[in-house]
Structures are given as C-alpha cells and as structure tokens.
Amino acid sequence: MRIIIDAMSGDKAPGEIVRGAVDAQREFGAEVLLVGQPEAIRACLADCGAAEGDGIQIFPASDIIDMHDDPSTAVRRKRDSSMAVALDLLVKGEGDAAISAGNTGALLTGATLYVKRIKGVRRAAMAPVLPNGGAGAMLIDCGANVECTPEYLLQFALMGSLYSRTILGCESPRVGLLNNGAEDTKGTPLCKETYALLKAAGEAGRINFIGNVEGSEVFSGGVDVIVTDGFTGNVLLKTVEGTAKYLMKNLKAALTSSTKAKLGAALVHKELSGLKKLLDVNEVGGTAFLGIRKPVIKAHGSSDARAIRSAVRQAVAFVNANVIGEIEANVDAMRLDAPTEKD
C-alpha cells in the first residue's frame, strides 16, 4: 500500500510530518510518498536517520497553501502546492490514499475538484470518532459543511452507518440526530425536517435511527453515529478537545501538588496514561472525507509526528475496509426517493 503525504502543510511541517511518516513506514510497512520541497524534506529525513528509498519517496512541489489562504481559490491558484500535487497524484493512481494537515477548506475544495465526489453523494463530510467507552461514536459532519440541507444530513447518516459498520465493527449502528432535546418537536427547522427523513429511513430499514440525542449523550455509549451540520459539529468537537485538555492539565496539577498526591499518582500511573491516550487527538490522527471517490484524510492542523503516524494507520484501515466501495454500492439508498423494504 502506498500513502501520499503532504509534507509541507500544518503548524509543525515539515519536520513533524516527515518524522511521523518515517515512523509509520517503519511500523506499518506502507510505502510513503512525501510531497513538497525536496531539500527541506531530505533534511528532515536525515534528522530521522532515514533517506529516500526503502519505502520512502519524494515528489517535488514548490508552493505551500497556508492557513490564511482562501480555501475556495487556493488549490486553483497554487496548483504546484504540496496539497494540490498530493491530490493530483492520488487521482493519477500514484497512491492509495492522501493525507494533509493543511487548510481544511482548501483540502475539501481540492478533494472535491480533483478527486471528485462519489456519484450520487451531494456533499462530502468529515467524520471523526469520539471516545464513548466502546468502539467510539462517529460525529458527522464536524466542519466540512457549515450550511446543510435535510438531504445532506440524511446522506451523512447513511455514510456514517456504513463507516461505523466497516471500520468500527458496529453490526447495526445506532444513529442519533444531535439536538437540544430528545422530543421530535425540538430544534431548528433543519433539525425537524431532518428528523422526519431519518425516521422514514429508519422505518424503511436503511438505518437504525434512535431519534434525537443531546450533547450530554455523546459519551454515554448509547449512540454510534451522531448526525449534525458542520457548524454545530465543529463547535462540539472543539469544545470536547478543549475540555479534555483543560481536565488533563488540571488533573496533572492536582496530582503533582504535594508529596502525598505524587505517591497516589504513581499508584495509578498506568490508568492515567490510558485516560490521557484516550483523550489525545494525536492518537486519532485525523478524519476521512466521506463521499470522496478516493481516500483523503484530514490530519489536525497542529499534528505532531505521533498524529501523522496515527493518520497513516487510519488511512491503511480505511483502504483495507473498502469504505468507498461500500458507499458506492449503497448510494441508491441515499436518495430522497429511495425505495423502502415494503416496495
């Protein structure tokens, strides 16, 4: 398997990106193709005790799309950027998946323009997996689509169910609509209209819809796929990440505040390390754009080497599970006029 990596995008590029790619190549055995400025990449490889060859290749790209570039025009104006070239290589079949820690909007625009959406899919969506004590709860969308229609959210629910089944191993993923109350009369017009569509899809046997879910239920273990628009999903995701950092920071301060506290911390060090790993975004690595014809993984903008290694692991799992093939095979079920089981 060959993974294309945008080596120049992200807050810690190219150093941490290259280091993570090297670690992933050594651990998972996948070939990596690093896209960007060759001399900078070679210097980073040398720092890692690695070089071209032995599963690592470099493909030149002279430009970089940064976080301040306009997402809607960046990939068109900067065709020789590391991000645009990485996506172009994916389209040409030079790799099985592409990873970038760069500008989210630009990556989504590039994936849509270069790689294209699966025929029948209205919008691609980002779907990170949040910890819930089990296989995890998928949040879809988390920022790719700020404004949505009920049809988009219906498709998100179906794509999320397929992903949850193939990647997370949920036999019948429980789909919930994120709302400000459990009653079907709650929420915005978008939520109410979407509720009706998801309920109909559930009655038709296309998804296992369990109704509205509130934010407090995200980590309860009672829902596997959480459907929402990209604006609300992004607010929820960033709130979760910020809360996790705040709790871990204060927990560390409390456990190092005195000799007695330090002794107690030593006794539960293994358990605390497990908790930290569970809440660490770098262990997740990134999220795939569901609905795109080939695997495109968005890594966190602040990704370190561990996050890139995790993103490669996720890309390998995504390809092996044939998630895109599953979505293509079930795209007819995502139509508003899709037949029911009774038909």
C-alpha positions as a printed Julia matrix, in Angstrom:
343×3 Matrix{Float64}:
   0.0    0.0     0.0
   1.23   3.5    -0.83
   0.22   6.6     1.15
   0.72  10.11   -0.27
   1.56  12.69    2.4
   1.51  16.48    2.04
   4.78  17.16    3.84
   4.63  20.95    3.85
   1.2   21.71    5.36
   0.38  22.03    9.04
   1.7   24.0    12.0
   4.67  21.67   12.51
   5.58  20.94    8.9
   7.79  19.65    7.51
   9.72  18.28   10.5
   6.96  16.52   12.44
   5.15  15.48    9.27
   8.23  13.74    7.9
   9.09  12.18   11.25
   5.57  10.78   11.55
   5.71   9.43    8.0
   9.01   7.68    8.74
   7.63   6.19   11.97
   4.52   4.98   10.13
   6.53   3.43    7.3
   8.65   1.53    9.79
   5.69   0.4    11.89
   3.02  -0.36    9.28
   5.15  -1.24    6.28
   3.23   1.02    3.91
   5.22   2.98    1.35
   5.03   6.75    1.8
   5.34   9.41   -0.88
   6.31  12.76    0.65
   5.19  15.74   -1.41
   6.87  19.13   -1.05
  10.2   20.92   -1.26
  12.8   18.16   -1.76
  15.73  19.74    0.08
  13.65  20.53    3.14
  12.22  17.01    3.18
  15.64  15.4     2.74
  16.99  17.42    5.67
  14.12  16.21    7.85
  14.68  12.62    6.74
  18.34  12.91    7.72
  17.31  14.15   11.16
  15.24  10.97   11.5
  18.08   8.72   10.37
  16.21   7.96    7.15
  16.62   8.65    3.44
  14.86   8.14    0.15
  14.36   4.52   -0.78
  13.31   1.65    1.44
   9.66   2.62    1.23
  10.12   6.41    1.22
   9.92   8.58   -1.89
   9.86  12.33   -2.51
   7.78  14.13   -5.13
   8.58  17.83   -5.7
   6.1   20.66   -5.14
   7.35  24.24   -4.92
   4.44  26.03   -3.26
   2.51  25.8     0.03
  -1.12  26.52    0.9
  -1.18  28.1     4.34
  -3.99  28.53    6.85
  -4.64  32.12    5.71
  -5.25  31.3     2.05
  -8.8   31.49    0.77
 -10.0   27.86    0.64
 -12.17  28.36   -2.44
  -9.32  29.69   -4.6
  -6.11  28.34   -3.03
  -6.0   25.0    -4.86
  -6.76  26.73   -8.17
  -4.15  29.46   -7.73
  -1.48  27.25   -6.19
  -1.5   24.23   -8.5
   2.1   23.4    -7.59
   1.42  23.47   -3.86
   2.18  20.33   -1.87
  -1.53  19.85   -1.16
  -2.68  20.22   -4.76
   0.1   17.99   -6.09
  -0.66  15.32   -3.47
  -4.31  15.25   -4.54
  -3.34  15.16   -8.21
  -1.06  12.18   -7.57
  -3.94  10.41   -5.84
  -6.18  11.0    -8.87
  -3.47   9.6   -11.16
  -3.25   6.41   -9.11
   0.19   7.09   -7.65
  -1.07   6.14   -4.19
  -3.96   4.52   -2.34
  -4.73   7.45   -0.02
  -3.66  11.05    0.6
  -3.05  12.79    3.95
  -2.72  16.5     4.71
  -2.61  18.53    7.91
  -3.24  21.72    5.96
  -6.09  24.17    5.47
  -9.32  22.18    5.92
 -11.39  24.21    3.49
  -8.7   24.08    0.82
  -8.3   20.32    1.24
 -12.05  19.77    0.94
 -12.21  22.03   -2.11
  -9.25  20.25   -3.66
 -10.67  16.82   -2.92
 -13.97  17.85   -4.5
 -12.38  19.47   -7.59
  -9.56  16.99   -8.21
 -10.66  13.67   -6.79
 -14.43  14.31   -7.15
 -17.37  13.12   -5.06
 -18.89   9.67   -5.4
 -21.68   9.88   -7.96
 -24.94  10.49   -6.11
 -23.33  11.97   -2.98
 -24.35  15.61   -2.55
 -21.63  16.71   -0.13
 -18.54  15.14    1.4
 -18.42  15.13    5.2
 -15.81  14.85    7.93
 -16.44  12.13   10.46
 -14.1   11.89   13.49
 -14.64   9.18   16.08
 -15.15  10.31   19.67
 -14.45   8.06   22.67
 -17.56   6.62   24.36
 -16.32   3.64   26.33
 -16.82   1.25   23.41
 -15.89   1.31   19.73
 -16.43   5.06   19.68
 -19.12   7.42   18.43
 -18.8    8.93   14.97
 -19.59  12.63   14.62
 -20.7   13.58   11.1
 -20.27  16.37    9.96
 -17.64  18.22   12.0
 -16.82  21.17    9.78
 -16.86  20.41    6.08
 -20.36  21.84    5.54
 -21.36  24.84    7.64
 -24.74  25.11    5.93
 -26.66  21.91    5.29
 -29.99  20.7     3.94
 -32.01  17.79    5.33
 -30.92  15.73    2.31
 -27.25  16.26    3.18
 -27.83  15.11    6.74
 -29.72  12.05    5.52
 -26.73  11.11    3.38
 -24.37  11.78    6.29
 -26.39   9.35    8.41
 -26.17   6.62    5.79
 -22.46   7.14    5.09
 -21.74   7.28    8.8
 -23.59   4.0     9.32
 -21.53   2.3     6.61
 -18.28   3.64    8.07
 -19.27   2.6    11.58
 -20.1   -0.88   10.39
 -16.97  -1.43    8.31
 -14.36   0.38   10.42
 -15.72   0.29   13.98
 -17.39  -3.11   13.73
 -20.88  -1.96   14.78
 -23.31  -4.51   13.33
 -26.3   -2.17   13.47
 -25.01   1.35   14.23
 -27.4    3.45   16.31
 -27.91   6.77   14.54
 -28.89   9.86   16.52
 -29.62  13.42   15.42
 -27.82  15.99   17.58
 -30.43  18.35   19.01
 -31.33  20.43   22.05
 -33.87  17.91   23.27
 -35.0   14.33   22.77
 -38.54  15.19   21.65
 -39.21  15.13   17.9
 -40.69  18.63   18.12
 -37.44  20.18   19.36
 -34.84  22.03   17.35
 -34.45  24.27   14.34
 -36.41  23.8    11.11
 -33.38  21.91    9.76
 -33.47  19.51   12.71
 -37.22  18.94   12.44
 -37.11  18.26    8.71
 -34.08  16.02    9.09
 -35.75  14.12   11.91
 -38.64  13.25    9.59
 -36.25  11.99    6.9
 -34.17   9.92    9.31
 -37.29   8.45   10.89
 -38.57   7.43    7.46
 -35.18   5.92    6.6
 -35.24   4.01    9.87
 -38.73   2.67    9.21
 -37.58   1.64    5.72
 -34.72  -0.36    7.23
 -31.96   1.79    5.74
 -30.56   2.94    9.1
 -31.06   2.21   12.78
 -32.41   5.63   13.81
 -32.87   6.1    17.56
 -34.1    9.72   17.49
 -32.68  12.96   18.82
 -29.66  12.94   21.12
 -28.44  15.78   23.32
 -24.82  16.8    23.78
 -24.72  15.1    27.16
 -25.36  11.74   25.47
 -22.36  11.89   23.14
 -20.14   9.93   25.53
 -22.82   7.76   27.1
 -22.26   4.78   24.83
 -25.88   4.84   23.69
 -25.26   6.16   20.17
 -22.81   5.13   17.43
 -23.36   7.8    14.74
 -24.15  11.42   15.66
 -25.55  13.4    12.75
 -25.37  17.19   12.59
 -24.41  20.1    10.36
 -20.75  21.09   10.09
 -21.11  24.28   12.14
 -22.67  22.57   15.16
 -20.42  19.55   14.81
 -17.28  21.67   14.73
 -18.35  23.6    17.83
 -19.0   20.31   19.64
 -15.68  18.8    18.53
 -13.59  21.83   19.51
 -15.42  22.05   22.84
 -14.67  18.41   23.54
 -10.99  18.85   22.63
 -10.68  21.99   24.76
 -12.41  20.39   27.73
 -10.17  17.32   27.53
  -7.04  19.49   27.54
  -8.35  21.55   30.44
  -9.19  18.48   32.53
  -5.85  16.77   31.86
  -3.94  19.97   32.67
  -5.73  20.44   35.99
  -5.57  16.74   36.84
  -1.8   16.84   36.33
  -1.55  19.93   38.53
  -3.59  18.26   41.27
  -1.54  15.06   41.16
   1.76  16.93   41.46
   0.65  19.42   44.1
   2.11  17.53   47.07
   4.18  14.52   48.01
   1.03  12.65   49.02
  -0.59  13.43   45.67
   2.52  12.31   43.79
   2.54   8.99   45.63
  -1.12   8.47   44.72
  -0.41   9.36   41.1
   2.38   6.8    40.98
  -0.06   4.08   42.03
  -2.45   4.85   39.17
   0.11   5.88   36.56
  -0.87   3.15   34.11
  -4.57   4.01   34.35
  -3.89   7.75   33.96
  -1.75   7.1    30.89
  -4.62   5.15   29.37
  -7.01   8.02   30.06
  -4.62  10.55   28.53
  -4.23   8.41   25.42
  -8.0    8.07   25.1
  -8.46  11.86   25.11
  -5.41  12.7    22.98
  -6.32  13.98   19.48
  -2.89  12.9    18.26
  -3.84   9.27   18.87
  -6.79   9.65   16.49
  -4.66  11.12   13.73
  -7.35  12.62   11.56
 -10.62  12.05    9.78
 -11.53  10.91    6.29
 -13.69  12.91    3.92
 -16.62  10.55    3.44
 -18.2   10.82   -0.01
 -14.96  11.4    -1.98
 -14.05   8.84   -4.65
 -10.65   8.05   -3.14
  -9.4    8.17    0.46
  -8.44  11.69    1.59
  -7.52  12.04    5.26
  -7.51  15.41    7.03
  -4.98  15.42    9.86
  -5.21  18.01   12.65
  -3.51  21.3    11.83
  -1.28  21.0    14.91
  -0.36  17.37   14.17
   2.92  16.12   15.58
   4.76  13.0    14.44
   2.52  10.75   16.51
  -0.59  12.23   14.9
   0.77  11.67   11.38
   1.66   8.08   12.28
  -1.91   7.64   13.51
  -3.28   9.22   10.33
  -1.33   6.73    8.22
  -2.7    3.91   10.34
  -6.19   5.26    9.8
  -5.62   5.58    6.04
  -4.45   1.98    5.82
  -7.53   0.77    7.73
  -9.82   2.91    5.55
  -8.41   1.43    2.36
  -8.45  -2.15    3.65
 -12.07  -1.85    4.78
 -13.14  -0.66    1.3
 -15.33   2.05    2.8
 -15.62   3.86   -0.53
 -16.77   0.68   -2.27
 -19.43   0.21    0.41
 -20.72   3.76   -0.07
 -20.76   3.36   -3.87
 -22.69   0.1    -3.55
 -25.31   1.73   -1.31
 -25.57   5.18   -2.86
 -29.07   4.49   -4.23
 -30.31   4.13   -0.64
 -29.23   7.74   -0.02
 -31.76   9.21   -2.45
 -34.76  11.02   -1.05
 -36.96   8.77   -3.2
 -35.14   5.56   -2.33
 -37.46   2.53   -2.22
 -38.46   1.12    1.15
 -38.27  -2.52    2.18
 -42.03  -2.73    1.56
 -41.53  -1.66   -2.06
